[in-house]
Amino acid sequence: MADVNGTWMGTYWQYGNPTRFEVVLVQSGNSLTGSVLDDSYLGEAKLSGEVVGRRISFTKRYFTTSTDAVEYVGTISEDEDHIQGKWKINRWYSGSWEARRSGESLSLETKNKVENKVPVVSGKR
């Protein structure tokens, strides 16, 4: 069985548009829990699911922005550093997604971009 514990950076596609996300996965045996932060207005979500062999499946539920559960299924690479799969909401909405292990976090990356912003200087000396 694959080990998916840790922080992953990913992208899902809806209507051809990519949305980045950060997911922290906590695996205990086959059981899976975790949290998700989307880089969009959807915000934070929780997840629960399972890992069987190299197959991962989980349900994502947003805290405030949407009442619809998002079902994810995917395949974990042999080196356990990449996941690729499909997501769906009911029967009407679906797309692909992928994630890679990461030492960075989306919230930290955003904070660093803001803190390291270089001021624009008009005119020359």
N, C-alpha and C positions, 0 to 999 in steps of 0.2 A: 504494500500500500504506500502511496506517495505521501510525503510530508509537506504540507502547504503552510505551516505556521510562519507568521511574519507579515511584513509590510510588502504590498505589491502596488505597482503603478500600472494603470490600465487605461484603455480607451474603449468606449462602445460607440457604435454608429447607429444613428436614427435618421431616416430620410436622407442618407448619404452624408450627414454631418457628424463629425467626431466630437465626443465629449470625454475629457480626461477624468479619471477618478483615482482615488487612493483607497485601498482596502486593507484592513488589518484582519488577518485570518487567525483564529484560534482553533486548533484541531485537538480533539481528545478521542483517540481511537478512530472510529469512522465518523463521529459527530463533528460538526463544524458550526462555529458561531463567529461573529465579528461585527465590524463597523465599516461603513463606507462614507466617504466624503466626495461628492460630485463637484466638479469645477463648473457649476452652473447654478441656476436659481433653485434647483431641486434640493441641494444641500446634503444634510446628513441622513443616514439610514442605518438600520440594523439588518443583520442577515442570520439565517440559520439553514443548515443543510447537512450534506454528508460527502465523504470521500470514499470511493470504493475502487480499489486498484489505482488506475490513473484517470478515473472519471470523477469529476466534481459536479455537484449540483447544489444549488441553494436558492432561497427566496429572499429577495431584498424588499424591505418595507421602509418607506420614508417616514420620518418623524412628523413632519407638518405639511408638506406640500402636495402629497398625493395619497389617496387611499388605495390605489391599485398596487397589488403586489407584482413584482417583476421576478420571473423565473429564469434562472441562469443554468445552463449546462455547458460543460467543457471537458477538454482533454488536457491533462497535465503532461508536459514533455518528460522524456526519460531522465533528463538531468534535473528535473523539478524546478526549473527557473522560468518557465513560460507556460501559460495556459491560453487556450484558444477555444472559442465556442460560440454559442448562440444564446440570445435572450428573447423573452416574449412577455407581453402583457395581454392576458386573455387570448383571443384568437386573432385580434385585429392588428396588433403592433408587434414587430419583431426586428431583429437585426443581429449583427455579429459583435463580438467583443474579444479582447485579448488583454493579458496582463503579464508583467514581468516582475520578478523580485527586485526590490529596490532598497538601498540604504537611505534614500531621500524620502521626504514626505511632501505631499502637495501643499499642505499648510505651511511647512517650513520653507519650501521653494517660493511661495507667494510672499511670505514675510521677508525673505532675503531680497526679492526683487524690489519691494517697497523700500527697505532700508538702504539698499545700494543704489537707489535712483540718483542719477547725476543731474544736478540742476542745469537748466538751459541758460546759457549766458548770451545776451544779445550784444552786438557790437564787438569791436576789436580794440585791443590796447595798443 
